Amino acid sequence: MTACRLMVLDGITPASDNTRAGQTEGAAVIDFRCAKCGELLSVPSSLVGEMEYCPSCLHLNRVPQVPGTAGFVPPMPREGAVVEFGKSSSPRYREAVQMATARPICDTWGEGKTLRHRAVFDSLLDALDLWRFVARWKSSRLYVDGAEVSDIELKRRLWEYEPATERQREFADNLGLMYPADITKAQMSGLLDQAPASVGQKAWADKLGVAYPANATRGQMSQLIDEHIDLFGYPDEDEDHAYSQQTGQGKTGCLLVALMLAAVTVALVQWAS
């Protein structure tokens, strides 16, 4: 393990030593500071875009673009989760930077308004603490496997990871279902769908005229009822429509008549007084 680390660190030393070595040998070097500890580093210009360890704190830094050229933007990782944010006036900004630079891989580039920090995580769950810390900042972005994740998509993804709600657990307990203590929302939803259809579901299906097997599950019954309603609508709507056709007024018409009668009553009371 030590030999591998020395190989990675080969060629990167604090600038005070390496710069002199580079100037002596005539090789072009790039000076930059470690994103975590601030150590001034100097590496050969041929390593632009590569990941190099800081010899002081062993933080993994990406070597920036050669000074004097356009700002270097590191490529987006194609795997894992990424939290990216810029400079903020929030009092929590310094703490967010500390959280980001504590990661084995954290890219920092730009300056002033263009300053950006990008922390890389193995999974979305690992990235949640930092993301919730910076999510409200306009500059913040969340990526998973190279693609940006919207708030709606994040909620959908978290459904697969977050613990089941108390309501779900209470419902499962009432049905006599067994489940592990660390069950997630998605897993609990699947478990509840496999439970036998409820009396209420069967009564609703009977009212709609939906045919279903005797051993239908909650999930199957919900699907059958939804498909029937998509095709034929709710029975109350049909009845109200038929009533409207026969009487020339539906529920809305009855409400208008009631309002008119109330207004007339108020007017008569005021006139009598």
RODO-2510 file (C-alpha; in nm, 4 decimals, decimal comma):
residues 273
     n   res          X          Y          Z
     1     m     0,0000     0,0000     0,0000
     2     t     0,2881     0,2350     0,0873
     3     a     0,4639     0,1644    -0,2404
     4     c     0,1490     0,2523    -0,4388
     5     r     0,1078     0,5790    -0,2498
     6     l     0,4690     0,6767    -0,3151
     7     m     0,4201     0,6171    -0,6841
     8     v     0,1201     0,8504    -0,6882
     9     l     0,3092     1,1144    -0,4912
    10     d     0,6164     1,0911    -0,7132
    11     g     0,6795     1,4236    -0,8854
    12     i     0,4619     1,6352    -0,6525
    13     t     0,6216     1,8137    -0,3580
    14     p     0,5695     2,1465    -0,1791
    15     a     0,6392     2,4320    -0,4181
    16     s     0,9338     2,5609    -0,2159
    17     d     1,1316     2,2493    -0,3126
    18     n     0,9772     2,1372    -0,6384
    19     t     0,9747     2,4779    -0,8047
    20     r     1,3480     2,5093    -0,7653
    21     a     1,3905     2,1573    -0,9019
    22     g     1,1664     2,2378    -1,1993
    23     q     1,3524     2,5588    -1,2773
    24     t     1,6845     2,3784    -1,2557
    25     e     1,5751     2,1096    -1,4968
    26     g     1,4027     2,3575    -1,7299
    27     a     1,0630     2,1828    -1,7016
    28     a     0,7368     2,3848    -1,7015
    29     v     0,5579     2,3634    -1,3693
    30     i     0,2167     2,4652    -1,2353
    31     d     0,1764     2,6122    -0,8876
    32     f    -0,1566     2,5686    -0,7088
    33     r    -0,2867     2,5239    -0,3544
    34     c    -0,4341     2,2096    -0,2048
    35     a    -0,8123     2,2484    -0,1800
    36     k    -0,8108     2,1045     0,1719
    37     c    -0,5054     2,2258     0,3634
    38     g    -0,3915     2,5167     0,1430
    39     e    -0,0407     2,3768     0,0893
    40     l     0,1250     2,5381    -0,2136
    41     l     0,2039     2,2614    -0,4622
    42     s     0,3974     2,2522    -0,7855
    43     v     0,3674     1,9842    -1,0524
    44     p     0,4821     1,9370    -1,4123
    45     s     0,2503     2,1027    -1,6662
    46     s     0,2081     1,7657    -1,8359
    47     l    -0,0168     1,6629    -1,5428
    48     v    -0,2920     1,9193    -1,6158
    49     g    -0,6311     1,7589    -1,5484
    50     e    -0,4797     1,4635    -1,3602
    51     m    -0,5504     1,3774    -0,9958
    52     e    -0,2571     1,4220    -0,7567
    53     y    -0,2225     1,3767    -0,3816
    54     c    -0,1118     1,6567    -0,1529
    55     p     0,1979     1,5303     0,0326
    56     s     0,0960     1,7201     0,3467
    57     c    -0,2648     1,6022     0,3992
    58     l    -0,2967     1,3365     0,1251
    59     h    -0,6036     1,5119    -0,0199
    60     l    -0,6609     1,4243    -0,3841
    61     n    -0,6507     1,7376    -0,6040
    62     r    -0,7029     1,7834    -0,9751
    63     v    -0,4151     1,9735    -1,1352
    64     p    -0,5595     2,3005    -1,2759
    65     q    -0,5006     2,4603    -1,6129
    66     v    -0,1748     2,6371    -1,6870
    67     p    -0,1871     2,9898    -1,5376
    68     g    -0,2607     3,2618    -1,7900
    69     t    -0,4955     3,0485    -2,0030
    70     a    -0,8707     2,9956    -1,9897
    71     g    -0,9957     2,8496    -1,6603
    72     f    -0,9843     2,4730    -1,6446
    73     v    -1,3142     2,2952    -1,5737
    74     p    -1,2604     1,9327    -1,4684
    75     p    -1,4649     1,6660    -1,6468
    76     m    -1,7816     1,5469    -1,4762
    77     p    -1,7481     1,1966    -1,3263
    78     r    -1,9648     0,9432    -1,5066
    79     e    -2,0284     0,7338    -1,1950
    80     g    -2,1352     0,8133    -0,8407
    81     a    -2,2931     1,1291    -0,6993
    82     v    -2,1535     1,4814    -0,7270
    83     v    -2,2378     1,7931    -0,5260
    84     e    -2,1232     2,1152    -0,6906
    85     f    -2,1579     2,4679    -0,5503
    86     g    -2,0057     2,8123    -0,5858
    87     k    -1,9034     3,0887    -0,3492
    88     s    -2,1861     3,1992    -0,1210
    89     s    -2,2479     3,4780     0,1275
    90     s    -2,4108     3,2240     0,3593
    91     p    -2,2466     3,1939     0,7029
    92     r    -2,2462     2,8200     0,6403
    93     y    -2,0277     2,8507     0,3294
    94     r    -1,6988     2,7870     0,5109
    95     e    -1,8414     2,4751     0,6747
    96     a    -1,9717     2,3527     0,3379
    97     v    -1,6227     2,3918     0,1894
    98     q    -1,4781     2,1937     0,4788
    99     m    -1,7326     1,9163     0,4201
   100     a    -1,6537     1,9104     0,0474
   101     t    -1,2759     1,9125     0,0826
   102     a    -1,2957     1,6323     0,3381
   103     r    -1,3892     1,4042     0,0495
   104     p    -1,1101     1,2018    -0,1160
   105     i    -1,1939     1,3734    -0,4462
   106     c    -1,2923     1,7411    -0,4457
   107     d    -1,2207     1,9732    -0,7391
   108     t    -1,1911     2,3472    -0,6850
   109     w    -1,1451     2,5905    -0,9721
   110     g    -1,2111     2,9503    -1,0728
   111     e    -1,1973     3,2557    -0,8505
   112     g    -1,4385     3,5187    -0,7205
   113     k    -1,7836     3,4722    -0,8701
   114     t    -1,6614     3,1849    -1,0869
   115     l    -1,5217     2,9851    -0,7932
   116     r    -1,6632     2,6330    -0,7858
   117     h    -1,6305     2,3324    -0,5567
   118     r    -1,7188     1,9811    -0,6710
   119     a    -1,7213     1,6928    -0,4237
   120     v    -1,7502     1,3346    -0,5499
   121     f    -1,9315     1,0593    -0,3568
   122     d    -1,9741     0,6872    -0,4093
   123     s    -2,3551     0,7034    -0,3915
   124     l    -2,6475     0,9437    -0,3623
   125     l    -2,6959     0,8542     0,0040
   126     d    -2,3373     0,9518     0,0814
   127     a    -2,3912     1,2910    -0,0859
   128     l    -2,7125     1,3829     0,0976
   129     d    -2,5544     1,5511     0,4009
   130     l    -2,3583     1,8007     0,1906
   131     w    -2,6416     1,8463    -0,0589
   132     r    -2,8963     1,9343     0,2097
   133     f    -2,6407     2,1800     0,3427
   134     v    -2,6081     2,3714     0,0121
   135     a    -2,9298     2,2812    -0,1759
   136     r    -3,0906     2,6265    -0,1349
   137     w    -2,7987     2,8128    -0,2904
   138     k    -2,8524     2,9210    -0,6514
   139     s    -2,5122     2,7916    -0,7557
   140     s    -2,5671     2,4404    -0,6191
   141     r    -2,6125     2,1406    -0,8466
   142     l    -2,6559     1,7690    -0,7803
   143     y    -2,5477     1,5032    -1,0292
   144     v    -2,5836     1,1248    -1,0312
   145     d    -2,3900     0,9177    -1,2854
   146     g    -2,3074     1,2336    -1,4811
   147     a    -2,6664     1,3642    -1,5129
   148     e    -2,8146     1,6547    -1,3166
   149     v    -3,0887     1,5552    -1,0732
   150     s    -3,3942     1,7802    -1,0279
   151     d    -3,5852     1,8168    -0,7005
   152     i    -3,8647     1,5933    -0,8304
   153     e    -3,6203     1,3286    -0,9491
   154     l    -3,4393     1,3439    -0,6138
   155     k    -3,7629     1,2744    -0,4254
   156     r    -3,8306     0,9792    -0,6535
   157     r    -3,4830     0,8388    -0,5995
   158     l    -3,4985     0,8889    -0,2232
   159     w    -3,8172     0,6830    -0,2178
   160     e    -3,5891     0,3856    -0,2761
   161     y    -3,3594     0,4704     0,0160
   162     e    -3,5449     0,6578     0,2918
   163     p    -3,6914     0,4656     0,5888
   164     a    -4,0585     0,3692     0,5767
   165     t    -4,2936     0,6245     0,7319
   166     e    -4,4758     0,5722     1,0598
   167     r    -4,8035     0,5637     0,8682
   168     q    -4,6753     0,2835     0,6461
   169     r    -4,5547     0,0884     0,9495
   170     e    -4,8858     0,1336     1,1308
   171     f    -5,0740     0,0185     0,8218
   172     a    -4,8520    -0,2891     0,7909
   173     d    -4,8945    -0,3671     1,1608
   174     n    -5,2734    -0,3525     1,1262
   175     l    -5,2493    -0,6015     0,8407
   176     g    -5,0269    -0,8298     1,0482
   177     l    -4,7341    -0,8009     0,8052
   178     m    -4,3771    -0,8792     0,9105
   179     y    -4,0971    -0,6478     0,7961
   180     p    -3,7346    -0,5633     0,8905
   181     a    -3,6683    -0,2597     1,1100
   182     d    -3,4659    -0,0844     0,8368
   183     i    -3,7241    -0,1289     0,5608
   184     t    -3,7410     0,1589     0,3099
   185     k    -4,0427     0,3434     0,1729
   186     a    -4,0189     0,1624    -0,1596
   187     q    -3,9826    -0,1791     0,0031
   188     m    -4,2766    -0,1162     0,2349
   189     s    -4,4902     0,0000    -0,0561
   190     g    -4,4147    -0,3256    -0,2383
   191     l    -4,4909    -0,5276     0,0734
   192     l    -4,8270    -0,3561     0,1210
   193     d    -4,9140    -0,4141    -0,2446
   194     q    -4,8669    -0,7888    -0,1910
   195     a    -5,1140    -0,7970     0,0995
   196     p    -5,4688    -0,9270     0,0327
   197     a    -5,7146    -0,6727    -0,1075
   198     s    -5,9075    -0,4844     0,1598
   199     v    -6,2817    -0,5031     0,2178
   200     g    -6,3122    -0,1419     0,1049
   201     q    -6,1328    -0,2158    -0,2238
   202     k    -6,3602    -0,5113    -0,2951
   203     a    -6,6725    -0,3069    -0,2154
   204     w    -6,5564    -0,0295    -0,4474
   205     a    -6,4772    -0,2810    -0,7227
   206     d    -6,8218    -0,4386    -0,6840
   207     k    -6,9863    -0,0976    -0,7161
   208     l    -6,7908    -0,0309    -1,0336
   209     g    -6,8651    -0,3774    -1,1737
   210     v    -6,4966    -0,4727    -1,1849
   211     a    -6,4229    -0,8456    -1,2019
   212     y    -6,1350    -0,9631    -0,9810
   213     p    -5,9924    -1,2939    -0,8581
   214     a    -6,0792    -1,4079    -0,5080
   215     n    -5,7152    -1,3909    -0,3984
   216     a    -5,6472    -1,0481    -0,5484
   217     t    -5,3794    -0,8423    -0,3737
   218     r    -5,4013    -0,4740    -0,2834
   219     g    -5,1715    -0,3843    -0,5704
   220     q    -5,3687    -0,5881    -0,8243
   221     m    -5,6997    -0,4461    -0,7034
   222     s    -5,5735    -0,0896    -0,7231
   223     q    -5,4591    -0,1486    -1,0805
   224     l    -5,7921    -0,3036    -1,1852
   225     i    -5,9928    -0,0179    -1,0322
   226     d    -5,7677     0,2507    -1,1845
   227     e    -5,7943     0,0922    -1,5308
   228     h    -6,1748     0,0774    -1,5033
   229     i    -6,2025     0,4426    -1,3954
   230     d    -5,9699     0,5505    -1,6786
   231     l    -6,2065     0,3843    -1,9260
   232     f    -6,5499     0,4560    -1,7784
   233     g    -6,5054     0,7314    -1,5191
   234     y    -6,6545     0,7517    -1,1715
   235     p    -7,0151     0,6307    -1,1235
   236     d    -7,1101     0,9519    -0,9388
   237     e    -7,0075     1,1567    -1,2408
   238     d    -7,2195     0,9369    -1,4688
   239     e    -7,5223     0,9653    -1,2396
   240     d    -7,4880     1,3412    -1,2153
   241     h    -7,4572     1,3612    -1,5935
   242     a    -7,7753     1,1541    -1,6420
   243     y    -7,9600     1,3678    -1,3865
   244     s    -7,8518     1,6818    -1,5702
   245     q    -7,9793     1,5454    -1,8998
   246     q    -8,3229     1,4678    -1,7506
   247     t    -8,3827     1,7796    -1,5399
   248     g    -8,1815     2,0361    -1,7291
   249     q    -7,9738     2,1086    -1,4221
   250     g    -7,7034     1,9238    -1,2337
   251     k    -7,5566     1,9776    -0,8953
   252     t    -7,4204     2,3147    -1,0051
   253     g    -7,7672     2,4277    -1,1131
   254     c    -7,9160     2,3272    -0,7771
   255     l    -7,6507     2,5255    -0,5969
   256     l    -7,7273     2,8369    -0,8006
   257     v    -8,0991     2,8074    -0,7224
   258     a    -8,0221     2,7744    -0,3519
   259     l    -7,8035     3,0846    -0,3618
   260     m    -8,0719     3,2843    -0,5410
   261     l    -8,3360     3,1826    -0,2821
   262     a    -8,0999     3,2845    -0,0015
   263     a    -8,0438     3,6246    -0,1607
   264     v    -8,4192     3,6807    -0,1966
   265     t    -8,4728     3,5843     0,1675
   266     v    -8,2101     3,8343     0,2848
   267     a    -8,3658     4,1092     0,0734
   268     l    -8,7145     4,0423     0,2179
   269     v    -8,5805     4,0508     0,5738
   270     q    -8,4067     4,3829     0,5118
   271     w    -8,7237     4,5299     0,3481
   272     a    -8,9429     4,4160     0,6377
   273     s    -8,7135     4,5749     0,8940
***
